[in-house]
Amino acid sequence: MEAQFSKEEMLKKLGDRIKQLRINKGYSSYEYFAYEHNISRAQFGRYERGEDLRFSSLIKVINALDLTLAEFFAEGFD
């Protein structure tokens, strides 16, 4: 049987993962992280809350976190 995930469930997991990785990098404030990496602070806040984001935006965030796609998706998506 194929696993089914709702869009909302996956976006929540993405947001949780982005937030945890940002905190792991030593940034207590999402606004400071976003500012330092030239990402809109309002937009980055929406990403962490699990609101919809484009794949190109996700790549920008993953690059800012200095990770590969495999590293980003290695945890939090099972």
CORTA-V969431 format. One record per pair of residues at least 24 apart in sequence whose ideal C-beta (glycine too) atoms are under 10 Angstrom apart, sorted by the first residue. I is the first residue (numbers start at 1). GAP is how many residues later the second one is. Records with the same first field share a line. If there is no record, write none. Layout:
BEGIN
I = GAP, GAP
END
This chain:
BEGIN
3 = 75
5 = 72
7 = 45
8 = 42, 43, 44
9 = 41
10 = 40, 67
11 = 36, 38, 39, 40, 41, 42
12 = 37, 38, 39
13 = 37, 60, 63, 64, 65
14 = 33, 34, 36, 37, 38, 39, 44, 47, 58, 59, 62, 63
15 = 30, 31, 32, 33, 34, 35, 36, 38
16 = 32, 33, 34, 60, 61
17 = 31, 33, 44, 45, 48, 55, 56, 57, 58, 59, 60
18 = 26, 29, 30, 31, 32, 35, 40, 43, 44, 46, 47, 54, 58
19 = 25, 26, 28, 29, 30, 31
20 = 28, 55, 56
21 = 40, 41, 43, 44, 45, 46, 50, 51, 54, 55
22 = 25, 26, 39, 42, 43
24 = 41
25 = 39, 40, 41, 42
27 = 38
33 = 28, 31, 32
34 = 27, 30
36 = 28
37 = 24, 26, 27, 28, 29
38 = 26
39 = 25
END
